[in-house]
Amino acid sequence: MSARNPLDVAAIVGSLRRESYTRRLVEGLARLTGDSMRIEIVEIRELGLYNQDDEEFPSPAWVAFRSRIKRADGVLFATPEYNRSMPACIKNAVDVGSRPRTESVWKGRPAAVISASPGTLGGFGANHQLRQALVGVGAPTMQAPEAYISGSNALFDAGGEFVNAATRELCERFVRSFETWVRQFADP
Ligand SMILES: Cc1cc2nc3c(=O)[nH]c(=O)nc-3n(C[C@H](O)[C@H](O)[C@H](O)COP(=O)(O)O)c2cc1C
């Protein structure tokens, strides 16, 4: 990977919902980055469920997704929580990117996980299940700051500003730390 300026960060959102709070959170994070990093949401709704039988002739959606991630300097995973786990769509994206095994798009690619929930636990369970999968696919994943964002349904005011100063401060620290993390893995 070569260090681009700005760094190119692909964001994967684990919700397909039109009014997704998690997606809004990622858009909020993107507004916090300086000129040195760009966060772009990579869509996963068209991927279709992973099926090994389809590897011989992978769908255009799989090919496009894999090549988009391979171009990225880093990957930001943002997940809500479904039944104390990560939603199927984001695990599916991890699976699609992980094959063919020798060409996994995740191996060595710096990543970070942020989770969000309208409830108080901030998607802790989903966050750690996703981290477990990222260990399995060899994506070096930022350890700190951990980010479990509660109250995801009420993060922003009408102007798109964080309502809560402490949440904003955590999110700022998160994106700054992620930039430092990604640069460690990029060629000079
Ligand atoms: C099938 C399903 C299971 C859910 N399970 C959890 C859960 O385990 N923990 C939690 O905090 N919220 C849970 N929720 C509520 C979600 O956090 C909430 O719907 C949230 O808005 C989803 O994220 P999004 O706004 O980005 O789509 C669940 C929602 C659905 C639809």
The ligand as an SDF file (V2000), in Angstrom:
LIG
                    3D

 31 33  0  0  0  0  0  0  0  0999 V2000
  -33.3130   -7.9000   14.0590 C   0  0  0  0  0  0  0  0  0  0  0  0
  -32.9010   -6.8170   15.0090 C   0  0  0  0  0  0  0  0  0  0  0  0
  -32.1990   -7.1590   16.1550 C   0  0  0  0  0  0  0  0  0  0  0  0
  -31.7540   -6.1510   17.0120 C   0  0  0  0  0  0  0  0  0  0  0  0
  -30.9750   -6.4960   18.0970 N   0  0  0  0  0  0  0  0  0  0  0  0
  -30.3770   -5.5120   18.8220 C   0  0  0  0  0  0  0  0  0  0  0  0
  -29.3930   -5.8400   19.8220 C   0  0  0  0  0  0  0  0  0  0  0  0
  -29.0690   -6.9740   20.0560 O   0  0  0  0  0  0  0  0  0  0  0  0
  -28.8020   -4.8200   20.4750 N   0  0  0  0  0  0  0  0  0  0  0  0
  -29.1200   -3.4970   20.2320 C   0  0  0  0  0  0  0  0  0  0  0  0
  -28.5510   -2.6210   20.8590 O   0  0  0  0  0  0  0  0  0  0  0  0
  -30.0700   -3.1670   19.2980 N   0  0  0  0  0  0  0  0  0  0  0  0
  -30.6740   -4.1340   18.5880 C   0  0  0  0  0  0  0  0  0  0  0  0
  -31.5890   -3.8230   17.6140 N   0  0  0  0  0  0  0  0  0  0  0  0
  -31.9700   -2.4200   17.4090 C   0  0  0  0  0  0  0  0  0  0  0  0
  -31.0080   -1.7210   16.4840 C   0  0  0  0  0  0  0  0  0  0  0  0
  -29.8990   -1.2690   17.2460 O   0  0  0  0  0  0  0  0  0  0  0  0
  -31.6920   -0.5430   15.7820 C   0  0  0  0  0  0  0  0  0  0  0  0
  -32.7190   -1.0290   14.9420 O   0  0  0  0  0  0  0  0  0  0  0  0
  -30.7170    0.3150   15.0020 C   0  0  0  0  0  0  0  0  0  0  0  0
  -31.4050    1.4660   14.5610 O   0  0  0  0  0  0  0  0  0  0  0  0
  -30.1120   -0.4260   13.8140 C   0  0  0  0  0  0  0  0  0  0  0  0
  -29.0980    0.3490   13.2460 O   0  0  0  0  0  0  0  0  0  0  0  0
  -29.3330    1.3030   12.0070 P   0  0  0  0  0  0  0  0  0  0  0  0
  -30.1360    2.4940   12.5110 O   0  0  0  0  0  0  0  0  0  0  0  0
  -27.9600    1.7080   11.5580 O   0  0  0  0  0  0  0  0  0  0  0  0
  -30.0960    0.5540   10.9640 O   0  0  0  0  0  0  0  0  0  0  0  0
  -32.0700   -4.7930   16.7460 C   0  0  0  0  0  0  0  0  0  0  0  0
  -32.8000   -4.4930   15.6050 C   0  0  0  0  0  0  0  0  0  0  0  0
  -33.2140   -5.4790   14.7370 C   0  0  0  0  0  0  0  0  0  0  0  0
  -33.9840   -5.0980   13.4910 C   0  0  0  0  0  0  0  0  0  0  0  0
  1  2  1  0
  2  3  1  0
  2 30  2  0
  3  4  2  0
  4  5  1  0
  4 28  1  0
  5  6  2  0
  6  7  1  0
  6 13  1  0
  7  8  2  0
  7  9  1  0
  9 10  1  0
 10 11  2  0
 10 12  1  0
 12 13  2  0
 13 14  1  0
 14 15  1  0
 14 28  1  0
 15 16  1  0
 16 17  1  0
 16 18  1  0
 18 19  1  0
 18 20  1  0
 20 21  1  0
 20 22  1  0
 22 23  1  0
 23 24  1  0
 24 25  2  0
 24 26  1  0
 24 27  1  0
 28 29  2  0
 29 30  1  0
 30 31  1  0
M  END
$$$$
